Amino acid sequence: MKFIISVSPNRVAFSLSIWVLFFAVAGCIVQVLRYGFNYQERWISLFNLDREINYPSWYSSFTLLFCAILLGIIATAKKKQGDRYFGHWKALGFIFVFFSLDEILSLHEILIINDLRKTLDLGGIFYFIWVIPGAIFVVVTGLAYFNFLRHLPRKTRDFFLLASSIYVGGALGMEMVCGYYADAVGQRNLIYRLMASVEEILEMVGVIVFIYALLSYIGFHLETIDLRFKIVDNPDR
């Protein structure tokens, strides 16, 4: 049995952009309600961009997992083609699975922050101590994928670089800015919460650009991918 799925990168990116716009507006509104008008109903946490286990985090986790699925599809196709970089696609897929889980569970804080805070007492842009290993991870990954990026078609490479710049700019860049502000002023104020919301919005936008790049790459540079299902008789019947 064979199924052919037709997907438009433009439509997918547009649809996801509508969701991001909704979460951005809702996230800023709830912060204004909370810190501008002292509105403390529990439902506002469901749209807080700086929280886990709520609508924005579920959305982000889903889109990151979708990236992992697309990367897995590409890796499978590349392996069949004998492409020497199929392992890079596969590894990138596993990285995005971790990102998806981290969006819900904040694994980077659970695994890193507590131990580092016991040995380091930094402030300013390093107030959130996880940005140090996070920056190291970005540098190491960038070096490991340097030749991989050069191997990509120019359009795909440009979109990959744009997506990573926006995502890392939010996840690390804005996190450092937020850390500096939090160390100087504190976190329980409207300015900090809006800055933290911008961080999450940038990450969402970066993921949309990456999804667009992956879908476009599949459409233009891979052979048609069919989903095949083999139905076998139940041996117990």
N, C-alpha and C positions, 0 to 999 in steps of 0.2 A: 504494500500500500504506500502511496506517495502523496505528500502534501507540499504544495508550493505556496509560500507565504510572501506576499508583496508588501514591502515597507518603504515609505518615503522618508528619507532623512529630514527633509524640510518640515514635513508635517509632524514628525516625532519631536523635533526640536521646538517647533512652535507650540505644540501641546504642553510640553514640559515647561516652556517659558511662561505659559499662563499660570501653571501651578506655582512656579517660583515667584511670580508677581503677586499672586494671592497670598502666599506665605510671608513674603516681604512686607506687604501692607499690613496684614493681620499681626505679624510679629512686632512691628513698630507701634501699632495701635495698642496692643496689650501692655507694652512697656510704658507708654504714655499714661495709660489708665492706672498702672501699678505705681509708678514713681512720680507721676504728675498730679494724679488725683487720689492717690492712696486707695485705689480700688483693689480689693484683695479676694475676690471670688476665686474658687479653685479652678474654674473652667479656663481661666486665662493662661494657666500653665500648659494647656493643651496646644497653644499656639506660640509658646515661648521658644524662639529660635535657639536659645542658649541652654536648652534642657534636653534630656534624653526621654525616651519612652513617651513620645507625643507625636502629633501629626507631622510636623516638619522633619523630625528625626526618622520616622517611618518612611516618609517620602525619600529622604536622602539615602537611607539604607537600601531601598528598592532600586533607585537609579544606579547606585554603586554596584549592586548585585547584577543589574542588567548589563553594566559595563563588563563585569566578570564573565557573564554568559557570552557576550559578543566576542570577547577575547578568546574564550574557549573554542568557539566556532572557528575563528580565524586560525588558532593554533592547530586544530584538527585538520583543517584544509591545508595548512602549510606543511604539516607532517606528511600528508599524502603526496604533496608535491616535492618532497625532499628538500624543502627550504632550510638553509642552515640556521635561520633565526626563529624557527618554530618554538624553540625552548624559551626564547625571550617573550614571545606572545603568551605562552603557557604560564611562565613565572609571573607576568604582569596580571594575568587572570587571578592567580592566587593572592597577589597583593591586594587586588580590589575586593576579593572575598573578605580579607581581613579588614579593609576599610569599611565594608558594609557592616560587619559585626561591631567594629569599633564605634560606628555612628550610633548604634543602639546602646552599647554597653560601656563606652568610653574605656576601652581596653588599654589605650596608651597611658591613661592616668593610673589605672589599677596596677599595671605592670612596671611602670617607670617612676612615677612621681614620688611615692612614699619612700622608696629606697634612696633616691637622689636627694630628697629634702633632708635626710638624716646626715648626709655627708657634705652637702653644699648649702650655703645660705646666701643666695644671690638675689638681687632686686632689679629694678629697672626693667629693661626689655627681657631679662631672664627671670622675671617674677614667676611666670609659669615655667617651671624648670624643664618640662618635657620638650620645649622647643630646641634644646641643645641636642639630644639624641635624634629629634625629628629633623633638624638641619643636617646632621651627619648622614642620616638615611637618605635625604634628598641628594646630597653630593655624591654619595657612593652609588646610588641608583643612576644618577645622571652620567657618571663615568662609565658604569657598566653598560648603559644603553646608548653610548655615544655613536658607535659604529652602526648600531641598529637604526638609529634615527637617520643617519646619513644614507642608509640603504633604502629608506622609504621614499615613495614618490613625493615630490616637492610639496604638493598641496596637502597631503596627509601629514607630512612632517611639520608644516607650518601650523596646521590646526592642532597637532599634538603639543607643540611648543606653546601655542596660545592657551590651550586648555590647562596645561601644567602651570603656566605662569599665573593664570587667574586663580587656580586652585591653591597652589602653594602660597601665592600672595595673600590669600585669605587665611589658610590654615596656619601659616607661620608668620607672614608679614603682619597681618592684623592682630594676630595673637601676641606678638611682641609689643605692638602699639598698645593693645589692651592691657598687657602686663605692666608696661611703664605707667599707664594712667592709674591702674589698680593699686600699684605700689605707692603712688604719690597721693591719690585722692580716696581710693577705696572702690569697692564694687557695687555697693548698694546705692546707686544713683542712676538717674536717667541717661546721662551722657555715656557712662560705661556700658549700660545695657544696649543702647543703640549702636555703639561701636561693636559690641559682641554680635549684634544682629547683622551688621555689615559683613563681618567675618564669615558667618554662615551663608549669607546670600552669595558672596563671592565663590565659596566652595560649590554651591548649587549651580551657579552659572558655568563654572569650570567643567563640571560634570556634563552639562548639556552640550558644551562645545566638543567634549571628548566623545560623547555618544554620536553626535553628528559626524565626526571624523571617522569613527569606526563603521557606521552604517554606510557612509560614502565609500570607504575603502572596500568594504565587502561588495558593494554594488558595481564598482568600476574595475577592481583589480583581482577579484576571485571569480572562479567559475560558479555557475548557478548552484546553490546549496539546496538539496532536497532533504526533507525529513522523511525517513523511511521507517515504517513499523512492520515488524514481522510477527504474524500471529501464528502461534503453535497450539496444537491440541493439548489439552490437559492430560498428563500421563496417568492421573488417578481416576479418570473417567472410564 
